[in-house]
Amino acid sequence: MVSQTERFYFGSFIDGQEVKSEERAVLEVRNPYNNQLIGKISCATKEDIEQAITVSQRVFQETMKKMPAYRRSDILRKTADLLESRTESFANLLVLETGKPIREARVEVDRAVQVLRFASEGAKQIHGEEIQLDSAHGGENQFGFTRRYPIGVVVAITPFNFPLNLVLHKVAPAIAAGNTIVLKPAEKTPLSPVMLYQLFMEAGLPAGALNIVMGPGQDLAEPLVKDPRVKRVTFTGSGQVGWKLKELAGHKNVTLELGSNAPNLVFEDADLDAAATALVRGGVVTSGQACISVQRIYVQRSVYPALLDKLVDGVKALRVGNPLDEATDVGPMITEAAAARAEEWIREAAEQGATVLTGGKRSGALLEPAVLTNVSHEMKVVCQEIFAPVFSVIPFDEEAEAIAQANASDLGLHAGVFTKDISRALRVAEALETGGVWINDASIRRYDHIPYGGVKQSGIGKEGVAYAIEEMTELKFIGIKL
């Protein structure tokens, strides 16, 4: 019988061939819940990166840029169908890699299928527009239009928390646009990207259109993003790494999705039961390891005690434990070190005067979701991204005060606003300095076809399939004198 470790021993994939050897550095992939070994990867070398980019450039020129839209669409649709037919096997692999509960893993697979289908549709909707040239003096008897063209080689660097869906948010639009891709998946969760790669090959994607290089980002990112043949870099991860990559990328176009410490505002006329349910769920998805996870909750003082009780009750009702158990709500964080870091931030906040109403206890990589009050803006749990299931609940009196506190951050990805007053809802949504705002839902909400990206230090550029396709194409004007 083949063991799991033997089954999941992957190298890089370049030009349709797997590249691995015992002479290369090997990294282990472990289950966050019980630390069991589930696989290994053979790390890429700088020579592998050179080859991957060379192959990507060749396949772009020879194949992908010439491939008709219907063919690109068919490949993406077939990949979606294959993935959907293997939902449970992919979901179980996601649980082993990330530690997210099985119910969440199935949701990620379902969303990934949607991304592929959106991209399949988007491949057929790449178009320009006619420009009326005689609007300008001298433009008589002339005709103008624009067209969009694929840009070439795209480098995609992805994080651990959604190793299927976030990979596809970069790979699927690139293929839809007619580009080629070099993917560097997170070394902690590299297995599901390889299984996805195999689906693309089965669906008929040409060898070398998608290449995967395995290994730690600190070794591979710089040669990937600095290569002049790379036309776009798309990265999801920490701000410290993202802005450094932007510097290294030079004049290349860059998409950065760098996280946040999402504010959620609850006004006195809100449906408190609905708000509490949405907020609790929004703070524990993937154990709080989501860029738009609920972190800061601002509550109007007149309903502060009532909502706080509902939040505490909701958090206490969560089941923390084995992610393969259908009843589990919160699984482990990605590593014990990540959980210990969050535990330390909670302890530090308590020492500075915060009150921990519930949770905050750790067992290995499992961290009980925590609700904190009496926090101040200077505490890390408020002013930085904790990336853990930790809620800081803060009272406010007036609307302007809540907006000012929510905006008192150098991060701005998503926010949530809870109120029955539509005028207030729209007024606050316009005032919040974030890339997106949800009204009567928590900041965690994301659909795969909406524009998604932050402001301030939360990044640049937009994801969301149609928007990513646009960013992965070049607009060219063509004029004709009649």
Secondary structure, 3 states (H helix, E strand, C coil): CCCHHHHCEECEEECCEEECCCCCCEEEEECCCCCCEEEEEECCCHHHHHHHHHHHHHHHHHCHHHCCHHHHHHHHHHHHHHHHHCHHHHHHHHHHHHCCCHHHHHHHHHHHHHHHHHHHHHCCCCCCCEECHHHCCCCCCEEEEEEEEECCEEEEECCCCCCCHHHHHHHHHHHHHCCEEEEECCCCCCHHHHHHHHHHHHHCCCCCCEEECCCCHHHHHHHHHHCCCEEEEEEECCHHHHHHHHHHHCCCEEEEECCCCCEEEECCCCCHHHHHHHHHHHHHHHHHCCCCCCCEEEEEHHHHHHHHHHHHHHHHCCCECCCCCCCCCECCCCCHHHHHHHHHHHHHHHHCCCEEEECCCEECCEECCEEEECCCCCCHHHHCCCCCCEEEEEEECCHHHHHHHHHCCCEECEEEEECCCHHHHHHHHHHCCCCEEEECCCCCCCCCCCCECCEECCEECCECHHHHHHHCEEEEEEEEEC
